Amino acid sequence: MKPVPSKIGWLSAAALVVANMIGTGVFTSLGFQVVDIKHTWSLLLLWGIGGLVALTGAFSYAELGALYKRSGGEYDFLTRLYHPLAGYLSGWISLTVGFAAPVGLAAMAMGTYLEPATGLSGQWVAIGAVVATALMHSWDLRQSSRFQDILTLLKALLILGIIVLGLALPPAGEYLDFSEGWGIELAMPAYAVALIFVTYSYTGWNAAAYIVEEIRQPAINLPKALVRGTLAVTVLYVLLQLVFLRHTPLHLLEGQVDVGHIYAVQLLGEGGGRAVSLLIAFFLLSSISAMAWVGPRVSLSMARDYPFWHFLRQQNRQGIPVRAVWFQAGISLVLILTGTFEQVLVYCGFILQLSSALTVLGSFRIRQRQQELPYRSPFHPLFPLLFTAISLWILAYALVNNPQESLLGLGNLLLGYLTWHWGRRLR
């Protein structure tokens, strides 16, 4: 008899959600938000809304994952809900943007944090980080796992330390602004664009849906993992932004990527700021490593299903999809060399939000088909309607205020369609 594959419970799956969610955005995007948004209530609500959007999406993904019980996330969901083309395009997004862009963003942020502390060129640091992690994940799975475990532990300790210090130590001035008039900022176009930064920061709330087949009793444990993991990260994110705002004047943050460094200098001085920058850089290396590990597995699944991508199927003796690892690394390097941090973030956030919104709408499709659901999201149709409404609001304002990056995202989908068309001729 073949051994029964081991499976994980909700706690391990929730840990995966947390590890994937906590990444680049939480230490970088506040600087872009405070350019136009000044009130503390508005800024904290921004991160609260981001958590609410992620939570409403998590309930819908839990429904779909518990019903279909197959790993793959949107790639599998959209194929079943709509058409193989929809699934292919979501896989295309994962292949070209979903993992490569976050790797590029984390590497760019890492370079920004290390440049003042080391004097090294930020762009060359970013390139070196992508190449080094690709090498690390090209050899042995055990080595990759050990490397990732150590980095994730350091990440958790760093975040908790930053929050505790920020709440325990008194600020140098009164930087929080809880005055009236903050509600006006919620109607500004800039607020919707800022939500792109925030929703990108919450990317990863659906991580457990990619490994449904490896979770015990998914109808019970998948919802627990997605919902509880998302709630935990929401609390951490709001607290992090609170301590950043509590100790740092807004004019020092405006337009800056290295928010954590600026905060640490205010709190601990130049020496402490350099030390924290180094720690955050290693924290960002954890994000790069996580995406460099997981992303090529999605590419491998696509390569097995579609002849057009067969060249990515090659694996080494340890079962590592080496070509997929370096294909993803190559896209990340192109993004680092050709775009600014903000451009890449908006481009990535726009197209990922579009894919998630289409998936969440699938909760209406399965009810139209009168399928028996092992797990039902509470308050249906409130949660999917809320997720879709906020997503459309974000996408519309992004098209108006950032047309270049948004159109690049739509152009990416068009290119994906062309590869679908060419791929069908190969069959």
N, C-alpha and C positions, 0 to 999 in steps of 0.2 A: 504493500500500500504506500502511496505517496504521502509524505508528511503534510499535515494541514497547516497552511500558512498562518503565522501568528498575526493577530490583529490588535489594534490599540483601542483604549477606552476614550471617553470624552475629555479627560484631563490632558492626556498626551496630544490629542487633536487640538484642544484649545491652546496648548503651548505652541503648537505649530502656527496657529492663527496669530498669536501675539508676536512670535518671532518674525513672521512675514510682514505684519503691520508696522511695527516700530522700525522706521527707516529714515531716509533722508529728510523728508518734508518737515518733520517736527522740529528739527534743529536749523532749518534754513528759511522756511516760507514766511515766517512772521515779518521779516524785513520788507517783503514786498507788500504785505497787507497794511502795514502802518503808514505807507506812503499816502494813502487816501483815507484810511479809517483810523480815528484817533481815540475814540472812547473805549475805556476798558470793557464796559458792558458789551459793546458791539463786537469787540475782538473775542472775548470769551464765548459769546453766543455763537460766533462764527464756528468755533471749534466744537461747541455743543451741537450745532446743526449738522456738522460733518459726522459726528458720532451717531446722530439720529438717522441720517441718510444711510450710513453703513449698517446700522442695526435693522432698519426696515428691509434693506437688501438681504441681510443675513437670514431673516425669516423666510423670504421667498426662495433663496438658494437651499435652505434646509428642506423645504417642501420638495423641490426638484431632485435634490440628491437622495432623499429618502425614498422617492418614487422610482427613480431610474437605477440607483445603486451601482453606478458605473463611474469610475474615476475619469477625470478629464475636464470637469468644470464646464464652461461655456461651450467648449468644442463639442462635447457630447450633448449638452442640453439643447442648444440651438439646432443641431442636426435633427433631433427628435421632435422639437417643437414646431419648427418651421419648414426647413428644407436643408439638404446637404450643403448647398451653397452658403447658407447662413452659418452653419457650423464651420465650414472651411474658412470663411472670412474671420470668424472669431479666432480660429487657430492661426490664421495669417497675422492677426493683431498680436497674439502671443508670440509668434515667431519673430516679428519685426519690431514690435513696440513694447509689448507687455512685460518683457524681462530685460531686453537690451537697453531700453531707455532708462529704466530705474538704475541699471548698472552704471550707465553713463552719468546720470545725475549724481549718484552717490560718489562716483569717482571724481567728478568735478567739484563737489562739495568738499571731499577729502583734500583735494589739492588746495582749495581756498583756505581750509583750516591749517594746513601744514606750511603754506608759503611764508606767512609772517613768523612762524615758530622756527623754521629751518632755513629759510632763504632759498629754497628750491623752487623752480618754476611750477606753478600750480597745474598747468596743462601737462607737463611731463610727469608729475606725480600721478595725475589721473590716468595717463596712458600706462604708466608702470604698474598701477594697482590693477587695472583690467588684465594686463598680460600676466601678472604674477598669479592672480586668482584663477585664470584660465589654465595656467600650468598646474596649479595645485589640484584642480579638479579633472585633470586629464590622465591621472595615473591609477589611483586606487580608491575604492569607495570607503574603505575603513579610514584612510588618511583624510579624505574629505570630511567624513563624519566627525572625526576627532577635532579637526581644525574648526569646524562650524560650532561644535559644542562649546569649545573654549571661548570663542568670540561671542557667542550668544550669552554666556554667563557673565562675561565682562560688560556686555551691553546692559543687562538688567541691573547690575550693581551700579553702573555709572548713572543711569536714569534715576534710580532711587536716591543716590547720593546727591545729585543736583537738586532734586525736589526737597529733600530734608534740609540741606544747607540754605536753600532759598527761603524756606518757611521759618527756619530757626534764627537766621541772622537778620538784624535790622537793616533796612535800606538806607542809603546815604541821603535820600530826599523823598518827597512825596510825588511819585511818578504815576500812581494809579489815578485814573480819571473816571469817577462814578457820577459825574454831573448829569443834569438833564439834557435832553436833545440828542441822545444817542440813537433814538429810533429813526431819525432822519437818515442816518447812514445806511440803514437796512434797505432803503429804496434806491440807493445809488448803483449805477452799473458796475462800479468798481467792487461793490460787495459781492455781486454774482461772480465776477472774475476771481476775487479772492477765494470764493468757495471752490474753484477749480484747484487752487493750491492746497486747500484743506482736504478736499475729497481725495486728491492724489496722496496726501499724507496718510489717509486711512486705507489706501490700497493694500489688499492682503486679508481683508475681513472675510473673504470667500475662500481662503487657502485650503481649509479642510474639505471643501467640495471637490478639490482636485484629487483627493485620495479616498473617496467614499468606499472603495472596495477593501481598503485596509482598516476600516473602522468597524468594531463590533456593534451589532444592533444599530445600524445607521439611523433608523427611524427615531431612536431615543437619543443616541449619543451625538449625532451630527448637529441637531438643533442646539444641544447643550454647548457643544464646542464653539459653534459659530456665534451664538448669542452671548455667552459668558466671556469668551475671548474678546469680542468686540466691546463689551461693557467695560472690561478691565482696562483696555487700551484707551477708551474714551476718558476715563477718570485720570489716567496718567497724562494724557495729552492736555487736558484742561489745566491740570495742576502745573505742568511744565510751562505753559504759556503764562499762567498767573505769576510764577516766580520770575520769569523773564521780564514781564512788564513791571513787576514790583521793584526790581533793582536797576532798571535801565531806562534812561530818558529816551523818548521816541525818536528824537532827531539823530541819535547815535545808531538806531536800528534801520532807519529808512534806506531801502534799496540794498541792504547788506545781506549776504548769504551766510556769513559766519556769525549767526545770532548767538550761538553758545559761547563763542570766544568773547564777544563783546560783553555778554552777561557775566562771564567768569572774571574778566578784567575789572568790572565794576564791583564785583563781590570780593575778589581775592587779590587784586592788584595785577601788575604786568606778569610777574613770575607765576602766579596762580593761573592767570589766563593762558599762558603758554602751556602749562601742564595740562589744563583741561582741554585745550585744543588738541594736544597729542592724544588724549584719551578719547575725545570725540572722533578723531580721525580713525583710530582703531575700531571704534564703534561702527563707523561707516564702512570699514572694511568687512565687518560682519554682514552688512546689508549686501555689499557687492558679492560676497561669497555665497550667500543664500540664493541670490538670483542666478549666479553663475552655475550653481548646482542644480536647481530645480528647472530652470528654463529649458535647457537642452533636452530634458526628458519629455517635455511637451512637443518640442520639435521632432523628437524621435517618433512619437506617436503619429504625428502628421506624415512623417517620412514613410512609415509603414503602410499608411492608408492611401497615399497619393504618389503615383509614379514620378510626378514632377520633382518631388523632394527625396527621391530614393538615394541621392548622393549623400544625404545626411544620416543614413542608417548605419554607417560603419561604426563598429564598437571594438574596443581593444579586448584583450584577454580577460580583463576584469569586468567586462560589460559596460564600460564607460563610453558614451556616444561622443567620441573625440571630435569628429567633424562638426557635430552640432554645437559643442562647446566653443570651438573656434569660430564658427559662423556667427554665433551670437556675440562673441567678443569683438569680431570685426565690425558689426553694426554699431556696437557701443563706441568703438574708436572713431567711426565716422561721425557720430553725433557729437563727441567731444571736440573734434577738430573743426566742425562746421557750424555749431550753434552755441548761443549763450545759454546759461543755466535757465533763465526765465523762459526763453523760447522753447527749449526742450521740455520743460515742465508743463507749459500750456499745451503743447502739441500732444504730449503723452497723456495728460489729464483729460483732454477733450475726447480722444478716441477711446480711451478706457471707459469713460463715463457713458459713451454711446453704446458700447458693447454690453455693459452691465444693465443699462436701462432696458435694452431689448430682451435680455434674459429675464429680468424681473417681470416684464409684461407677460412672460410665459405662464405665470401663475393663473392668468385669465384663460389661456389656451387649454390648460389641463382641466379646468372646470367646465369649459365648453364641451370638451370631449367626455365629460362625466366619468372621468377616471377615479378609481378608488385611491384615496391618498393615505399612505401609512402615517403621515404627519401633516397636520393642517396648521397654517400660520394663524395666530390669533388676530382678531379684528379685521379679517378680510372683508372688503377690498381696501381698507384704509391704508395699510402699510404699502402695498405696491403702488397705489395711486399717489401717495405722498412721495415715494421714491421717484416715480416717473415725473411728477410735476416739478420737483426740485431739479431733476436732471435736465428737463427741457428748459427750465429757466437758466441754468448754468450754460447749456449748449448755445442757447439763443444769444445771450450776452457775450459769450466767447466769440461767436461769429461776428458780432458787431464791433467789439472792442479789440479783438486779436484775430482779424480775418486771415492774416498770412499763416499763422500757426494752425488755425482751425481748418483752412482749406488744404493745408498740407496733410492734415489728418484724413480728410475726405479723399484727397488724392491717393493716399496710402491704400484706402479701401478699393479705389478704382484699379490700382496696380494689382491688388490682391485678386480682384475679379479677372483681370487679364491672365494671371497665372493659373487660375481655375480653368479658364477657357482653353489655354494652351495645354494644361495638364490632361484635360478630357481627350484631347487628340492623341495623347500617348497611350491611352488605354486600348 
